[in-house]
Amino acid sequence: MDENEEVTDVFGGATVWWSSGATAPRNQGFSFYPATDEKRYYVLTFHRRHRKMVNGAYLAHVMEKGKAIRLQKRQRKLFTNCPHLDWSDYRKHLWSHVVFDHPATFETLALDPEVKRDIMQDLSTFQESKEYYAKVGKPWKRGYLLYGPPGTGKSTMIAAMANFLDYDVYDLELTAVKNNSKLRKLLIEITPKSIVVIEDIDCSADLTGKRKPGGRGEKTSEETEIEKAKAAAAGGNEEGKVTLSGLLNFIDGIWSACGGERIIVFTTNYVDKLDPALIRRGRMDKHIELSYCTFEAFKVLARNYLGVDSHPLFPAVHKLLLEAKITPADVAENLIPRTRSIQAEDVRACLENLLEALEEAKKKQEEETATAAAAAKPPLEKEKKEGDGRE
């Protein structure tokens, strides 16, 4: 609003008037002290009989709408933790950020349509369930575990989730965090409406927990002394690292309830390497396997890269996809046209390249299977021959 401008609003049958103004800067004449900046303000005028409604429902409505507009217009960001900056001033230097403008969406994601619909429904339900989480006494957060071979679209899935929810992304690099205390400080500074990502968590830190069978992960005094001796010999600090216990507290400890409306995503290529306590339901609530390319995923990629929904070579591709394991990333690489203007011959050339890649993948897998079978087969003929000699 411009200065002295007036705007009329109607709420609940009552009319109110907003007007804007500004205080004049002080010390405009000669003075040893600098002039103060002018301060802008708003004046709200209404009939006295509407005071209770204005102080209650109306002002709450204005604040809620203003917050929604600000969130809608805000520029989303991609954050990463900053290990090289001064931790003593941690509120200024815990996270650095860049503009998040990844173009991935669920529409362009190479995944089975049923799986996509299920994930989108789960995300929408979470986003609209603030009252439900408060009712059942749980922090407003949800965990997702994305696992599968390299090149199956785990990072792209995270970008699609962020674009779908309109959330910021915090990419947490565990190897840059010195200890559990620093990890907790990072957690406190994460804002609501955000996705916290730890990629390749099986490689990010030693999170085996060193648990004993049937135990709770406690170490004997002898084991503790041995580890301290090893750390001292290496010049390290046993306390100076993120532990499994610290990460579990980060996910669903008391401090994890600070802020609310957060999604935590772990990615891994080898889910069997992770400690069961780390990925149990309640921490990683939804497990999503991103595997090799299916025909439905291929059709999404063909539409994205070539602009086609069908082609005479599709049946051949379908047949080979059932016989060969190939990642969506490898499929996409073969579907990239060599020219900007895609012609019919370009589409055929790309599909033929994909068919060749599928044939090679199929042949390689057959050779690996035969080699593995030969290595596992016992040398029966040699044993039988030696036995005949003894008889």
QUIQUI-V44741 format. One record per helix or strand of 2 or more residues. SS is the DSSP state (h for helix, s for strand). FROM is the first residue (numbers start at 1). LEN is the number of residues. Records with the same first field share a line. If there is no record, write none. Layout:
SS->FROM-LEN / FROM-LEN
This chain:
s->6-6 / 14-9 / 40-6 / 77-5 / 95-5 / 141-7 / 168-4 / 194-5 / 262-7 / 286-4
h->48-26 / 87-7 / 113-15 / 130-7 / 154-12 / 174-3 / 180-9 / 201-4 / 221-13 / 244-9 / 254-4 / 271-3 / 276-4 / 295-12 / 314-10 / 328-8 / 344-33 / 380-11
